[in-house]
């Protein structure tokens, strides 16, 4: 069975055909870019990019559960508790960054207020969860 041509395009001028090709190509590029970002698990804040920030600065960081992690100011990070970290070192770095930025412990990681976060967690780092280390390091930058 022969596929019929799209009549408005088939009967259109050469200029309208070229415009349609550019529009179709642009749409295809947008879709392929979105697919690439989805496959690579990368997200970018388009608002920051449009304001002139670099791609590196506009990258959205996520924790191991996929939650968005902000710049570390502590405003949106009060959903974390000791169970979200695999080691005391990770929790301590996160605690130190938030405490330095806000002067508070909104996550209550330091229950006895001795400046040591999540004291019951093991001291060594868990190699299978390098993502948390990267997120905590990014927050600390």
Phi and psi in degrees as GROMACS dihedral restraints (atoms count N, CA, C in turn):
[ dihedral_restraints ]
;  ai    aj    ak    al  type     phi  dphi    fc
    3     4     5     6     1   -81.1    20    10
    4     5     6     7     1   135.1    20    10
    6     7     8     9     1   -83.3    20    10
    7     8     9    10     1   125.4    20    10
    9    10    11    12     1   -71.2    20    10
   10    11    12    13     1   150.3    20    10
   12    13    14    15     1   -78.0    20    10
   13    14    15    16     1   153.0    20    10
   15    16    17    18     1   -71.4    20    10
   16    17    18    19     1   107.6    20    10
   18    19    20    21     1   -55.8    20    10
   19    20    21    22     1   -49.1    20    10
   21    22    23    24     1   -59.0    20    10
   22    23    24    25     1   -33.4    20    10
   24    25    26    27     1   -78.9    20    10
   25    26    27    28     1   -39.4    20    10
   27    28    29    30     1   -65.2    20    10
   28    29    30    31     1   -33.4    20    10
   30    31    32    33     1   -95.8    20    10
   31    32    33    34     1    -1.5    20    10
   33    34    35    36     1   -78.8    20    10
   34    35    36    37     1   169.7    20    10
   36    37    38    39     1   -74.8    20    10
   37    38    39    40     1   168.1    20    10
   39    40    41    42     1   -64.0    20    10
   40    41    42    43     1   -35.0    20    10
   42    43    44    45     1   -64.7    20    10
   43    44    45    46     1   -44.3    20    10
   45    46    47    48     1   -67.9    20    10
   46    47    48    49     1   -31.9    20    10
   48    49    50    51     1   -65.9    20    10
   49    50    51    52     1   -41.3    20    10
   51    52    53    54     1   -66.4    20    10
   52    53    54    55     1   -40.6    20    10
   54    55    56    57     1   -61.4    20    10
   55    56    57    58     1   -43.7    20    10
   57    58    59    60     1   -61.8    20    10
   58    59    60    61     1   -39.1    20    10
   60    61    62    63     1   -63.0    20    10
   61    62    63    64     1   -41.7    20    10
   63    64    65    66     1   -65.6    20    10
   64    65    66    67     1   -42.0    20    10
   66    67    68    69     1   -63.8    20    10
   67    68    69    70     1   -45.1    20    10
   69    70    71    72     1   -63.4    20    10
   70    71    72    73     1   -42.1    20    10
   72    73    74    75     1   -64.2    20    10
   73    74    75    76     1   -42.3    20    10
   75    76    77    78     1   -61.9    20    10
   76    77    78    79     1   -43.3    20    10
   78    79    80    81     1   -62.7    20    10
   79    80    81    82     1   -40.2    20    10
   81    82    83    84     1   -64.8    20    10
   82    83    84    85     1   -40.4    20    10
   84    85    86    87     1   -64.0    20    10
   85    86    87    88     1   -42.9    20    10
   87    88    89    90     1   -61.4    20    10
   88    89    90    91     1   -44.5    20    10
   90    91    92    93     1   -65.0    20    10
   91    92    93    94     1   -42.0    20    10
   93    94    95    96     1   -66.5    20    10
   94    95    96    97     1   -37.0    20    10
   96    97    98    99     1   -63.9    20    10
   97    98    99   100     1   -45.0    20    10
   99   100   101   102     1   -61.7    20    10
  100   101   102   103     1   -41.1    20    10
  102   103   104   105     1   -63.2    20    10
  103   104   105   106     1   -43.0    20    10
  105   106   107   108     1   -61.7    20    10
  106   107   108   109     1   -41.9    20    10
  108   109   110   111     1   -65.8    20    10
  109   110   111   112     1   -39.5    20    10
  111   112   113   114     1   -66.8    20    10
  112   113   114   115     1   -44.1    20    10
  114   115   116   117     1   -65.7    20    10
  115   116   117   118     1   -37.4    20    10
  117   118   119   120     1   -88.1    20    10
  118   119   120   121     1     2.5    20    10
  120   121   122   123     1    56.5    20    10
  121   122   123   124     1    41.4    20    10
  123   124   125   126     1  -112.3    20    10
  124   125   126   127     1   140.2    20    10
  126   127   128   129     1  -130.8    20    10
  127   128   129   130     1   143.4    20    10
  129   130   131   132     1  -128.6    20    10
  130   131   132   133     1   143.5    20    10
  132   133   134   135     1   -83.0    20    10
  133   134   135   136     1   104.3    20    10
  135   136   137   138     1   -64.3    20    10
  136   137   138   139     1   -30.6    20    10
  138   139   140   141     1   -60.6    20    10
  139   140   141   142     1   -42.0    20    10
  141   142   143   144     1   -67.9    20    10
  142   143   144   145     1   -38.4    20    10
  144   145   146   147     1   -64.5    20    10
  145   146   147   148     1   -43.4    20    10
  147   148   149   150     1   -67.1    20    10
  148   149   150   151     1   -25.6    20    10
  150   151   152   153     1   -78.8    20    10
  151   152   153   154     1    -9.1    20    10
  153   154   155   156     1   107.2    20    10
  154   155   156   157     1     5.2    20    10
  156   157   158   159     1   -70.4    20    10
  157   158   159   160     1   158.2    20    10
  159   160   161   162     1   -75.5    20    10
  160   161   162   163     1   164.2    20    10
  162   163   164   165     1   -61.2    20    10
  163   164   165   166     1   -38.1    20    10
  165   166   167   168     1   -63.2    20    10
  166   167   168   169     1   -42.4    20    10
  168   169   170   171     1   -70.9    20    10
  169   170   171   172     1   -26.8    20    10
  171   172   173   174     1   -88.5    20    10
  172   173   174   175     1    -4.7    20    10
  174   175   176   177     1   -68.0    20    10
  175   176   177   178     1   132.2    20    10
  177   178   179   180     1   -89.0    20    10
  178   179   180   181     1   125.2    20    10
  180   181   182   183     1   -91.0    20    10
  181   182   183   184     1   145.3    20    10
  183   184   185   186     1  -131.8    20    10
  184   185   186   187     1   151.6    20    10
  186   187   188   189     1   -88.2    20    10
  187   188   189   190     1  -173.6    20    10
  189   190   191   192     1   -65.9    20    10
  190   191   192   193     1   -20.0    20    10
  192   193   194   195     1   -94.7    20    10
  193   194   195   196     1     2.3    20    10
  195   196   197   198     1    88.8    20    10
  196   197   198   199     1     5.9    20    10
  198   199   200   201     1   -74.5    20    10
  199   200   201   202     1   141.3    20    10
  201   202   203   204     1   -71.7    20    10
  202   203   204   205     1   130.9    20    10
  204   205   206   207     1  -107.7    20    10
  205   206   207   208     1   128.8    20    10
  207   208   209   210     1   -81.7    20    10
  208   209   210   211     1  -165.3    20    10
  210   211   212   213     1   -70.5    20    10
  211   212   213   214     1     3.4    20    10
  213   214   215   216     1    94.9    20    10
  214   215   216   217     1     8.5    20    10
  216   217   218   219     1   -71.9    20    10
  217   218   219   220     1   -13.6    20    10
  219   220   221   222     1    93.0    20    10
  220   221   222   223     1    -6.4    20    10
  222   223   224   225     1   -63.9    20    10
  223   224   225   226     1   -45.6    20    10
  225   226   227   228     1  -110.8    20    10
  226   227   228   229     1    12.0    20    10
  228   229   230   231     1  -102.7    20    10
  229   230   231   232     1    13.4    20    10
  231   232   233   234     1   -82.5    20    10
  232   233   234   235     1    15.2    20    10
  234   235   236   237     1   -95.5    20    10
  235   236   237   238     1     4.4    20    10
  237   238   239   240     1   -96.8    20    10
  238   239   240   241     1   144.2    20    10
  240   241   242   243     1  -138.0    20    10
  241   242   243   244     1  -178.4    20    10
  243   244   245   246     1   -61.9    20    10
  244   245   246   247     1   -26.8    20    10
  246   247   248   249     1   -67.0    20    10
  247   248   249   250     1   -17.8    20    10
  249   250   251   252     1   -80.9    20    10
  250   251   252   253     1    -5.5    20    10
  252   253   254   255     1  -118.7    20    10
  253   254   255   256     1   148.3    20    10
  255   256   257   258     1   -93.5    20    10
  256   257   258   259     1   -16.9    20    10
  258   259   260   261     1  -144.7    20    10
  259   260   261   262     1   161.2    20    10
  261   262   263   264     1   -66.3    20    10
  262   263   264   265     1   -32.3    20    10
  264   265   266   267     1   -61.5    20    10
  265   266   267   268     1   -45.0    20    10
  267   268   269   270     1   -62.2    20    10
  268   269   270   271     1   -47.8    20    10
  270   271   272   273     1   -62.5    20    10
  271   272   273   274     1   -38.8    20    10
  273   274   275   276     1   -65.8    20    10
  274   275   276   277     1   -43.8    20    10
  276   277   278   279     1   -62.6    20    10
  277   278   279   280     1   -43.6    20    10
  279   280   281   282     1   -62.5    20    10
  280   281   282   283     1   -46.6    20    10
  282   283   284   285     1   -58.7    20    10
  283   284   285   286     1   -46.3    20    10
  285   286   287   288     1   -62.0    20    10
  286   287   288   289     1   -41.4    20    10
  288   289   290   291     1   -65.6    20    10
  289   290   291   292     1   -48.7    20    10
  291   292   293   294     1   -65.0    20    10
  292   293   294   295     1   -41.0    20    10
  294   295   296   297     1   -63.8    20    10
  295   296   297   298     1   -40.0    20    10
  297   298   299   300     1   -66.6    20    10
  298   299   300   301     1   -37.4    20    10
  300   301   302   303     1   -78.1    20    10
  301   302   303   304     1   -36.9    20    10
  303   304   305   306     1  -111.6    20    10
  304   305   306   307     1   -20.7    20    10
  306   307   308   309     1    76.6    20    10
  307   308   309   310     1     7.9    20    10
  309   310   311   312     1  -130.3    20    10
  310   311   312   313     1   174.8    20    10
  312   313   314   315     1  -122.6    20    10
  313   314   315   316     1    74.6    20    10
  315   316   317   318     1   -65.4    20    10
  316   317   318   319     1   -19.9    20    10
  318   319   320   321     1   -89.5    20    10
  319   320   321   322     1   -10.2    20    10
  321   322   323   324     1    55.5    20    10
  322   323   324   325     1    44.1    20    10
  324   325   326   327     1   -77.0    20    10
  325   326   327   328     1   -21.8    20    10
  327   328   329   330     1  -110.3    20    10
  328   329   330   331     1    82.5    20    10
  330   331   332   333     1   -62.7    20    10
  331   332   333   334     1   -37.7    20    10
  333   334   335   336     1   -96.8    20    10
  334   335   336   337     1     7.8    20    10
  336   337   338   339     1    56.5    20    10
  337   338   339   340     1    41.1    20    10
  339   340   341   342     1  -106.8    20    10
  340   341   342   343     1    16.9    20    10
  342   343   344   345     1    65.0    20    10
  343   344   345   346     1    16.7    20    10
  345   346   347   348     1  -113.6    20    10
  346   347   348   349     1   115.7    20    10
  348   349   350   351     1   -85.3    20    10
  349   350   351   352     1   142.4    20    10
  351   352   353   354     1    46.3    20    10
  352   353   354   355     1    59.9    20    10
  354   355   356   357     1   -63.2    20    10
  355   356   357   358     1   -21.9    20    10
  357   358   359   360     1   -81.8    20    10
  358   359   360   361     1   -12.0    20    10
  360   361   362   363     1   -74.9    20    10
  361   362   363   364     1   153.1    20    10
  363   364   365   366     1   -65.4    20    10
  364   365   366   367     1   151.0    20    10
  366   367   368   369     1   -75.3    20    10
  367   368   369   370     1   -33.7    20    10
  369   370   371   372     1   -76.4    20    10
  370   371   372   373     1   157.0    20    10
  372   373   374   375     1   -87.5    20    10
  373   374   375   376     1   145.1    20    10
  375   376   377   378     1   -88.9    20    10
  376   377   378   379     1   116.0    20    10
  378   379   380   381     1   -66.9    20    10
  379   380   381   382     1   -24.8    20    10
  381   382   383   384     1   -77.7    20    10
  382   383   384   385     1    -6.6    20    10
  384   385   386   387     1  -121.5    20    10
  385   386   387   388     1    58.3    20    10
  387   388   389   390     1   -67.3    20    10
  388   389   390   391     1   -22.2    20    10
  390   391   392   393     1   -61.2    20    10
  391   392   393   394     1   -42.4    20    10
  393   394   395   396     1   -63.0    20    10
  394   395   396   397     1   -39.9    20    10
  396   397   398   399     1   -59.2    20    10
  397   398   399   400     1   -43.2    20    10
  399   400   401   402     1   -64.8    20    10
  400   401   402   403     1   -41.4    20    10
  402   403   404   405     1   -64.5    20    10
  403   404   405   406     1   -46.3    20    10
  405   406   407   408     1   -64.4    20    10
  406   407   408   409     1   -39.6    20    10
  408   409   410   411     1   -64.4    20    10
  409   410   411   412     1   -40.9    20    10
  411   412   413   414     1   -65.1    20    10
  412   413   414   415     1   -36.4    20    10
  414   415   416   417     1   -66.3    20    10
  415   416   417   418     1   -34.5    20    10
  417   418   419   420     1   -75.6    20    10
  418   419   420   421     1   -11.2    20    10
